[in-house]
Amino acid sequence: VHRLRSVDNLFVVVQEFKEYQFKESKEDALKDLEDLVKKLPWTNPLKVWELNNSLKKKKTKRKKHNLQSTASKEKLNDDGEEEGTDQTDASKQEDCTQTAAGAEPAGGQDTEETQGVASRNGEEEDDNEQSDAKEESQAGSGSESKAGDSKAGEGDAKVLKFRVTCNRAGDKHSFTSNEAARDFGGAVQEHFQWKADMTNFDVEVLLNIHNNEVVVGIALTEESLHRRNITHFGPTTLRSTLAYGMLRLCDPQPTDIIVDPMCGTGAIPIEGATEWPSCYHIAGDNNPQAVKRAANNICSLLKKSENKDSTSLGIPLDIIQWDICNLPLRTGSVDIIVSDMPFGKRIGSKKKNWDLYPACLMEMGRICTPGTGRAVLLTQDKKCFAKALSRMGHIWRKGQTVWVNVGGLHAAVYLLKRTWERAEEKRSFW
C-alpha cells in the first residue's frame, strides 16, 4: 500500500458516516462529536496502525544496517526504504487494512483522487501550505502500545502521545475545524488515557468532515507522499502524486519520447523518469529560474539514486530552456506531451492565456507524431482551453476529461489524441 504512487496520504478508516446529522447549535454539535469517540470500533484500526509501525521500524533498522555494511546487496525502493521488507507482512497489512476499512486504496487511480482506506486528498491544502485544519487542536490521539486490545494496559505499556487533525469542508457547520479537533481530541484523551502532543506524537487521529460526511481515521503516513521527488519547490509546484496520475493516463510505452514543454520545477518529467525509465523524458521551460530549480531537483534525484546503487546509470531525462511557441524539436518526433499549463493566477494571466493556449496547442501538434501521439494537459482555465481546442480541432481530438482538485482549485486534466492531419509549419527549424 505504501508503494502506491497516486496517493497523498494513507490512513485506516475507523468509521465512516455518509449522512451525519449535525445539531444546529455549536455546543450540541461538538458534544455529539465527543460522545462519538466511545462508540467507535477502534480495535482493528489500531491493530493496523501497530502493524504499520512495526513495518516502518523494520525498514528504518534495515536502512541503518545497509549504510553501515557496504557489502549488503539489498536494494532500496523509491522512497529510500528497503524493498527487503517482509513481503508477507506487507500483504498482511493490506488484508488488515481492507478488513478494517472495507476497501483498499485504488492503486490504478489515474488521478490524485483515491478511495477506501485511503488517501486523504488534502482537499483544502495548497502545495506548500497545510490546510487550515492542520494548525490546530490541542488534543491528539494515540493508543496504548497494545492499542485497542488492552485499554487498561499492563503497567509496562507506554502511554502514547497523540494529536487530532480535523479537515473540514462545507459552509453549514456551526463550529470551526479547530473547535472540532479540540473537543474530539479531549474525548479521545479521556477514552484512551493518552497524552496530547502537537509535534512529537505517536498517533495522529484524523477527523475529516465534508458537508454531511464524516470519516474518522488513523494516519499511516507521517508526511504526504507527494513530496517524494521534489527538493526545490517553486510557486506552483505540481504534486508528484498528480504528476504520476497524468502520466498514467497517457499510457507510456517503452522507447516513447515524453516532453513537458512547460515543466516548472520538473515534477512531471522527474516522476516520469523515475517510474518509466524505459522512456526518454525531455523537460523545458522559458523561465531560467524554473529551469534552474528543475535542474537542482534532477541533481538531488541523481544523488539519491547513486546512494542506492553505485552502478546507477543516471536517469533518462534532459532539461532545456526554450520558448514553448518555438520548440527546438523536429516535426512529429514526440510520442507524448504531458504538461501543467499556466492557470493565469500565480503565473501568467487569464488574458495572456487566450493567445498562449492556441499557440501552445499548435506547436505541440507540430512536434507530436500524427495518428499515435497524445497529450495530457492540466489547466484550471477551462473556458480558455475549450476555445483553444475548438480552434485546433483539426490536429487534436479530446479523448477524456478528469476533474481534479489542485490546492482547492477545480481543475481539469484533458487527454488529447493527435489526428492524422498535418500541422502547419510556421518555420523551418533544421
C-alpha positions as CSV (number, residue, x, y, z in Angstrom):
1,V,0.0,0.0,0.0
2,H,2.9,2.4,0.8
3,R,4.2,1.9,-2.8
4,L,1.1,3.3,-4.4
5,R,2.2,6.3,-6.4
6,S,-1.0,8.3,-6.8
7,V,-1.8,8.5,-3.1
8,D,-1.0,11.6,-1.0
9,N,-1.7,10.2,2.5
10,L,-2.7,6.8,3.8
11,F,-5.0,6.3,6.7
12,V,-7.0,3.4,8.1
13,V,-10.7,4.2,8.4
14,V,-12.1,3.7,11.9
15,Q,-15.7,4.5,10.8
16,E,-17.4,6.4,8.0
17,F,-20.7,8.2,8.3
18,K,-22.3,9.1,4.9
19,E,-25.2,11.2,6.3
20,Y,-24.1,12.5,9.6
21,Q,-26.7,14.8,11.1
22,F,-25.0,17.8,12.9
23,K,-27.1,19.5,15.6
24,E,-27.8,23.2,14.9
25,S,-26.2,24.7,18.0
26,K,-22.4,24.6,18.2
27,E,-22.4,23.2,21.8
28,D,-24.7,20.3,20.8
29,A,-22.8,19.5,17.6
30,L,-19.5,19.4,19.5
31,K,-21.0,17.3,22.3
32,D,-22.1,14.8,19.7
33,L,-18.6,14.5,18.3
34,E,-17.2,14.0,21.8
35,D,-19.8,11.2,22.5
36,L,-18.9,9.6,19.2
37,V,-15.4,8.6,20.5
38,K,-16.8,6.0,22.9
39,K,-19.0,4.4,20.2
40,L,-16.3,3.9,17.5
41,P,-14.8,0.5,16.7
42,W,-11.1,1.4,17.4
43,T,-9.7,-2.2,17.9
44,N,-9.0,-3.3,14.3
45,P,-7.8,0.1,13.0
46,L,-5.4,0.3,15.9
47,K,-4.0,-3.2,15.1
48,V,-3.4,-2.0,11.6
49,W,-1.7,1.1,12.9
50,E,0.6,-1.1,15.1
51,L,1.4,-3.4,12.2
52,N,2.2,-0.3,10.0
53,N,4.5,0.9,12.7
54,S,6.3,-2.4,13.1
55,L,6.9,-2.4,9.3
56,K,8.3,1.2,9.4
57,K,10.7,0.2,12.3
58,K,12.0,-2.7,10.3
59,K,12.6,-0.5,7.3
60,T,14.5,2.1,9.4
61,K,16.7,-0.6,11.1
62,R,17.5,-2.1,7.8
63,K,18.3,1.2,6.3
64,K,20.9,1.9,9.0
65,H,22.3,-1.6,8.6
66,N,22.5,-1.0,4.8
67,L,24.5,2.2,5.3
68,Q,26.9,0.5,7.7
69,S,27.6,-2.6,5.6
70,T,28.9,-1.8,2.1
71,A,28.7,-5.5,1.3
72,S,24.9,-5.5,1.7
73,K,23.2,-6.4,-1.6
74,E,19.7,-5.4,-0.6
75,K,18.2,-2.9,-2.9
76,L,16.4,0.2,-1.7
77,N,13.0,1.1,-3.1
78,D,11.9,4.5,-4.4
79,D,11.4,6.1,-1.1
80,G,14.9,5.2,0.2
81,E,13.4,2.4,2.2
82,E,14.3,-1.2,1.7
83,E,12.4,-3.5,-0.5
84,G,13.7,-6.3,1.6
85,T,10.8,-5.8,4.0
86,D,8.9,-9.0,4.6
87,Q,6.5,-9.4,1.7
88,T,4.2,-11.5,3.9
89,D,4.0,-8.6,6.4
90,A,3.2,-6.2,3.6
91,S,0.4,-8.4,2.3
92,K,-0.9,-8.9,5.8
93,Q,-1.0,-5.2,6.2
94,E,-3.0,-4.9,3.0
95,D,-5.5,-7.5,4.1
96,C,-5.8,-5.9,7.6
97,T,-6.4,-2.6,6.0
98,Q,-9.1,-4.0,3.8
99,T,-11.0,-5.6,6.7
100,A,-10.7,-2.6,8.9
101,A,-11.5,-0.1,6.2
102,G,-13.8,-2.1,4.0
103,A,-11.8,-1.1,0.9
104,E,-8.4,-0.8,-0.5
105,P,-6.9,2.4,-1.9
106,A,-7.3,2.3,-5.6
107,G,-3.8,1.6,-6.9
108,G,-4.6,2.2,-10.5
109,Q,-6.3,5.6,-10.0
110,D,-5.5,7.9,-12.8
111,T,-5.8,11.0,-10.8
112,E,-5.0,12.0,-7.3
113,E,-8.4,11.0,-6.0
114,T,-8.3,7.7,-4.2
115,Q,-10.9,5.7,-2.3
116,G,-11.4,3.5,0.7
117,V,-8.8,3.2,3.3
118,A,-7.3,5.9,1.7
119,S,-5.6,8.8,0.7
120,R,-6.8,11.9,2.3
121,N,-6.6,14.0,-0.6
122,G,-5.8,17.3,1.1
123,E,-8.8,19.0,-0.5
124,E,-8.2,22.2,1.2
125,E,-4.4,22.0,1.1
126,D,-2.2,24.0,-1.2
127,D,1.1,22.6,-2.2
128,N,3.2,24.3,0.3
129,E,0.6,25.4,2.8
130,Q,-1.1,22.9,5.1
131,S,-4.8,23.2,5.3
132,D,-6.2,25.5,8.0
133,A,-7.2,22.4,9.9
134,K,-3.6,21.3,10.5
135,E,-2.5,24.2,12.7
136,E,-4.8,23.4,15.4
137,S,-6.2,21.1,18.0
138,Q,-4.8,20.9,21.5
139,A,-5.6,17.3,21.7
140,G,-4.4,14.4,19.7
141,S,-4.8,10.8,19.7
142,G,-2.8,7.8,20.5
143,S,-3.2,4.3,21.7
144,E,-1.6,2.3,24.3
145,S,1.1,0.2,22.8
146,K,-1.3,-2.8,22.6
147,A,-3.8,-0.3,21.3
148,G,-7.5,-1.2,21.4
149,D,-7.0,-4.6,23.0
150,S,-5.9,-3.6,26.5
151,K,-7.3,-0.3,27.4
152,A,-6.4,-0.9,31.0
153,G,-2.8,-1.5,30.0
154,E,-0.4,-3.8,31.8
155,G,1.5,-1.2,33.6
156,D,4.5,-1.5,31.3
157,A,2.5,-0.2,28.4
158,K,3.9,3.1,27.2
159,V,1.4,6.0,27.3
160,L,1.2,7.1,23.7
161,K,1.3,10.7,22.6
162,F,-1.4,11.8,20.1
163,R,-2.9,14.6,18.2
164,V,-6.2,15.1,16.3
165,T,-6.2,16.8,12.9
166,C,-9.5,18.0,11.5
167,N,-10.0,18.7,7.8
168,R,-13.4,20.3,7.3
169,A,-15.1,21.5,4.1
170,G,-18.6,22.9,3.7
171,D,-20.3,26.1,5.0
172,K,-23.2,24.6,7.0
173,H,-21.2,23.8,10.2
174,S,-21.7,25.8,13.3
175,F,-18.1,25.1,14.5
176,T,-14.6,25.6,13.2
177,S,-12.0,22.8,12.4
178,N,-10.1,23.9,15.4
179,E,-13.0,23.5,17.8
180,A,-13.9,20.1,16.4
181,A,-10.3,18.9,16.8
182,R,-10.1,20.3,20.3
183,D,-13.3,18.7,21.6
184,F,-12.9,15.4,19.8
185,G,-9.3,15.2,20.9
186,G,-10.3,15.8,24.5
187,A,-12.7,12.8,24.4
188,V,-10.0,10.6,22.8
189,Q,-7.6,11.6,25.6
190,E,-10.2,10.6,28.2
191,H,-11.1,7.4,26.4
192,F,-7.5,6.0,25.9
193,Q,-5.7,8.0,28.6
194,W,-3.2,9.1,26.0
195,K,-1.1,12.3,26.2
196,A,-1.8,15.2,23.8
197,D,1.3,16.4,21.9
198,M,1.0,18.5,18.8
199,T,4.5,17.9,17.5
200,N,6.1,14.7,18.8
201,F,3.0,12.5,18.6
202,D,2.9,8.7,18.0
203,V,-0.6,8.5,16.7
204,E,-2.5,11.0,14.5
205,V,-6.2,10.7,14.6
206,L,-8.0,12.3,11.6
207,L,-11.4,13.8,11.7
208,N,-12.5,14.5,8.1
209,I,-15.7,16.4,7.8
210,H,-17.1,17.2,4.3
211,N,-20.6,18.7,4.4
212,N,-22.6,15.8,6.0
213,E,-19.9,13.1,5.5
214,V,-17.7,12.3,8.5
215,V,-14.7,10.0,8.3
216,V,-12.7,9.1,11.4
217,G,-9.3,7.6,10.6
218,I,-5.8,6.9,11.9
219,A,-2.9,8.2,9.8
220,L,-0.4,5.7,8.5
221,T,1.9,8.2,6.8
222,E,3.8,11.0,8.7
223,E,4.4,13.2,5.7
224,S,2.4,13.5,2.5
225,L,3.8,11.1,-0.2
226,H,3.6,13.8,-2.8
227,R,6.9,15.3,-1.7
228,R,8.9,12.2,-2.6
229,N,11.0,13.6,-5.5
230,I,11.0,17.4,-5.1
231,T,13.5,19.3,-3.0
232,H,13.3,22.7,-4.6
233,F,9.7,24.0,-4.7
234,G,8.5,26.8,-7.0
235,P,5.4,29.0,-6.7
236,T,3.2,26.4,-8.4
237,T,4.9,23.1,-8.0
238,L,2.7,20.2,-9.0
239,R,2.3,17.3,-6.6
240,S,4.2,14.2,-7.6
241,T,1.1,12.1,-7.0
242,L,-0.9,14.2,-9.5
243,A,2.0,14.1,-12.0
244,Y,2.0,10.3,-11.7
245,G,-1.7,10.2,-12.4
246,M,-1.3,12.4,-15.5
247,L,1.5,10.2,-16.9
248,R,-0.6,7.0,-16.2
249,L,-3.4,8.5,-18.2
250,C,-1.3,8.6,-21.4
251,D,-0.1,5.0,-21.0
252,P,3.6,5.4,-21.8
253,Q,5.2,2.5,-23.7
254,P,8.9,1.6,-23.7
255,T,11.0,3.9,-26.0
256,D,8.4,6.6,-26.0
257,I,9.7,10.2,-26.1
258,I,7.8,12.2,-23.5
259,V,8.0,16.0,-23.4
260,D,6.9,18.5,-20.8
261,P,7.3,21.9,-22.6
262,M,6.3,24.0,-19.5
263,C,7.9,21.9,-16.8
264,G,8.3,24.5,-14.0
265,T,10.2,22.7,-11.2
266,G,10.1,19.5,-13.2
267,A,7.6,17.4,-11.1
268,I,6.2,15.6,-14.2
269,P,9.4,14.7,-16.0
270,I,11.1,13.7,-12.7
271,E,8.2,11.4,-11.8
272,G,8.2,10.1,-15.4
273,A,11.9,9.3,-15.4
274,T,11.6,7.5,-12.0
275,E,8.6,5.4,-12.8
276,W,9.1,4.9,-16.6
277,P,12.8,4.6,-17.0
278,S,12.4,2.9,-20.4
279,C,11.0,6.1,-21.9
280,Y,13.1,9.2,-22.7
281,H,11.9,12.4,-21.0
282,I,12.6,16.0,-22.0
283,A,11.7,18.9,-19.8
284,G,11.8,22.6,-20.8
285,D,10.6,26.0,-19.7
286,N,11.1,29.6,-20.8
287,N,11.8,30.8,-17.2
288,P,15.5,30.5,-16.3
289,Q,14.6,30.3,-12.6
290,A,12.3,27.4,-13.2
291,V,14.9,25.6,-15.3
292,K,17.5,26.1,-12.5
293,R,15.0,24.7,-9.9
294,A,14.2,21.7,-12.1
295,A,18.0,21.1,-12.7
296,N,18.5,21.1,-8.9
297,N,15.7,18.7,-8.4
298,I,17.2,16.4,-11.0
299,C,20.6,16.6,-9.3
300,S,19.2,15.6,-5.9
301,L,17.4,12.7,-7.6
302,L,20.7,11.6,-9.2
303,K,22.4,11.7,-5.9
304,K,19.6,9.7,-4.3
305,S,19.8,7.0,-7.0
306,E,23.7,6.9,-6.7
307,N,23.4,6.4,-3.0
308,K,21.0,3.5,-3.5
309,D,23.0,1.8,-6.3
310,S,26.6,2.6,-7.1
311,T,26.2,1.2,-10.6
312,S,23.4,3.6,-11.3
313,L,23.5,4.8,-14.9
314,G,21.7,8.1,-14.2
315,I,18.2,8.9,-15.3
316,P,16.7,9.3,-18.8
317,L,15.9,13.0,-18.5
318,D,17.2,16.2,-20.0
319,I,16.2,19.8,-19.2
320,I,16.4,22.7,-21.7
321,Q,15.4,26.4,-21.6
322,W,13.2,27.1,-24.6
323,D,10.2,29.0,-26.0
324,I,7.0,27.0,-25.9
325,C,5.8,28.5,-29.2
326,N,9.1,27.8,-31.0
327,L,10.4,24.4,-29.8
328,P,13.8,23.1,-31.0
329,L,12.3,19.7,-31.8
330,R,11.7,18.0,-35.1
331,T,8.2,17.8,-36.5
332,G,6.4,14.6,-35.5
333,S,9.3,13.5,-33.3
334,V,7.5,13.3,-29.9
335,D,5.1,10.5,-28.7
336,I,3.6,12.0,-25.6
337,I,3.3,15.6,-24.2
338,V,2.4,15.9,-20.6
339,S,2.2,19.4,-19.1
340,D,0.7,21.5,-16.3
341,M,-0.4,24.7,-18.2
342,P,-0.3,28.1,-16.6
343,F,-3.6,28.7,-14.8
344,G,-3.2,32.5,-15.2
345,K,-3.3,33.1,-11.5
346,R,0.2,32.9,-9.9
347,I,1.9,32.6,-13.2
348,G,0.9,34.5,-16.4
349,S,-2.7,35.9,-16.6
350,K,-6.0,34.8,-18.0
351,K,-5.7,37.5,-20.7
352,K,-2.4,36.1,-21.9
353,N,-3.8,32.6,-21.9
354,W,-6.1,33.5,-24.8
355,D,-3.1,33.8,-27.1
356,L,-0.8,31.3,-25.3
357,Y,-3.1,28.3,-25.3
358,P,-3.9,28.1,-29.1
359,A,-0.2,28.8,-29.9
360,C,0.9,26.0,-27.5
361,L,-1.6,23.5,-28.9
362,M,-0.4,24.4,-32.4
363,E,3.3,23.9,-31.6
364,M,2.5,20.7,-29.6
365,G,0.6,19.4,-32.6
366,R,3.6,20.1,-34.8
367,I,6.1,18.1,-32.7
368,C,3.7,15.3,-31.8
369,T,3.5,12.1,-34.0
370,P,0.4,12.3,-36.2
371,G,-2.1,9.4,-35.5
372,T,-0.4,7.9,-32.5
373,G,0.7,11.0,-30.5
374,R,-1.2,12.1,-27.4
375,A,-1.1,14.9,-24.9
376,V,-2.3,15.1,-21.3
377,L,-2.7,18.7,-20.2
378,L,-3.8,20.1,-16.8
379,T,-5.5,23.6,-16.5
380,Q,-7.9,25.4,-14.4
381,D,-8.6,28.0,-17.1
382,K,-11.2,25.6,-18.7
383,K,-13.1,28.2,-20.7
384,C,-10.0,29.4,-22.5
385,F,-8.7,25.8,-23.1
386,A,-12.1,24.7,-24.6
387,K,-11.9,27.7,-27.0
388,A,-8.3,27.0,-28.0
389,L,-9.1,23.3,-28.5
390,S,-12.1,24.1,-30.8
391,R,-9.7,26.2,-32.9
392,M,-7.2,23.4,-33.1
393,G,-9.8,20.6,-33.6
394,H,-8.2,19.6,-36.9
395,I,-5.0,18.4,-35.1
396,W,-6.3,17.5,-31.6
397,R,-9.3,15.3,-30.6
398,K,-10.4,15.4,-27.0
399,G,-10.4,11.8,-25.5
400,Q,-11.2,12.1,-21.9
401,T,-11.5,14.7,-19.1
402,V,-10.7,14.0,-15.5
403,W,-11.7,16.6,-12.9
404,V,-9.1,17.2,-10.2
405,N,-8.6,19.3,-7.1
406,V,-5.4,21.3,-7.2
407,G,-4.8,23.1,-3.9
408,G,-8.5,23.9,-3.6
409,L,-8.9,24.9,-7.3
410,H,-11.3,22.9,-9.5
411,A,-9.1,22.0,-12.5
412,A,-9.3,19.6,-15.4
413,V,-6.9,17.1,-16.9
414,Y,-7.5,16.7,-20.7
415,L,-6.4,13.6,-22.6
416,L,-6.0,14.6,-26.3
417,K,-5.3,12.4,-29.3
418,R,-3.3,13.6,-32.2
419,T,-5.1,13.4,-35.5
420,W,-3.5,12.3,-38.8
421,E,-3.8,15.9,-40.1
422,R,-0.6,17.6,-40.9
423,A,0.1,20.6,-38.6
424,E,1.2,23.8,-40.4
425,E,4.9,24.5,-40.0
426,K,5.5,28.2,-39.4
427,R,9.2,28.0,-39.9
428,S,12.0,25.5,-40.6
429,F,14.0,24.5,-37.5
430,W,16.6,22.4,-39.1
